[in-house]
C-alpha cells in the first residue's frame, strides 16, 4: 500500500513535459484524472492506458497535419 502512495506523490502536474501534459489532458477528458492523482499512473487498467495512448497518437497526428512549418505531410494518412 505504501508504494501506491509513493507513486502518487511522485506525480506533479506542474512539472510535466509537453508529452506528459498531453497524456494527462487526455486522461482528464476520459474522467481518469482523480484516479491518477490518488493512485498514480500504475493504477490504470490496460484498457484505460491503451485508450489514452491511442488518443495521444491520434492527437499528435492531427497536430502534425495542421503544423504550419511548410513541410507537406508524408505519412499519407
C-alpha atoms as one frame of an Amber mdcrd trajectory, in Angstrom:
protein
   0.000   0.000   0.000   2.889   2.321   0.749   4.184   2.032  -2.825   0.896
   3.353  -4.217   1.131   6.433  -2.026   4.746   6.864  -3.086   3.863   6.669
  -6.796   1.101   9.220  -6.417   3.418  11.542  -4.528   5.905  11.451  -7.437
   3.278  12.745  -9.857   3.483  16.519 -10.082   1.227  18.122 -12.731   3.211
  21.361 -12.590   6.475  19.743 -13.740   5.277  17.830 -16.804   6.874  17.606
 -20.229   4.634  18.512 -23.195   4.051  14.805 -23.856   3.092  14.170 -20.222
   0.791  17.196 -20.302  -0.977  15.792 -23.360  -1.250  12.410 -21.655  -2.760
  13.954 -18.529  -5.102  16.161 -20.577  -6.492  13.124 -22.387  -6.767  11.169
 -19.139  -8.729  14.092 -17.681 -11.064  14.119 -20.681 -11.707  10.419 -20.066
 -12.504  11.090 -16.410  -9.366   9.409 -15.055  -7.614  12.426 -13.508  -8.808
  11.748  -9.954  -7.736   8.111 -10.152  -4.283   9.132 -11.387  -3.864  11.852
  -8.762  -4.824   9.475  -5.949  -3.035   6.288  -7.032  -0.623   7.186  -9.843
  -0.428   6.025 -13.454   0.093   2.395 -12.441  -3.457   2.215 -11.120  -4.875
   2.356 -14.646  -6.087  -0.780 -16.367  -4.592  -1.924 -19.663  -7.765  -0.808
 -21.409  -7.552   2.699 -19.918  -3.848   3.015 -20.735  -4.417   1.808 -24.284
  -7.213   4.282 -24.789  -5.003   7.140 -23.607  -2.153   6.011 -25.867  -4.424
   5.708 -28.881  -5.883   9.154 -28.378  -2.395  10.620 -27.858  -1.294   9.179
 -31.201  -4.408  10.471 -32.925  -3.988  13.949 -31.472  -0.270  14.111 -32.391
  -1.095  13.144 -35.985  -3.722  15.875 -36.135  -1.216  18.403 -34.781   1.354
  17.329 -37.405  -1.165  17.846 -40.217  -2.066  21.332 -39.044   1.529  22.328
 -38.290   2.392  25.457 -40.319   6.045  24.522 -40.925   5.780  24.408 -44.693
   6.598  20.710 -44.926   3.902  18.549 -46.505   2.633  15.579 -44.540   4.423
  12.494 -45.928   2.575   9.877 -43.899  -0.310   9.545 -46.355  -2.919   9.349
 -43.606
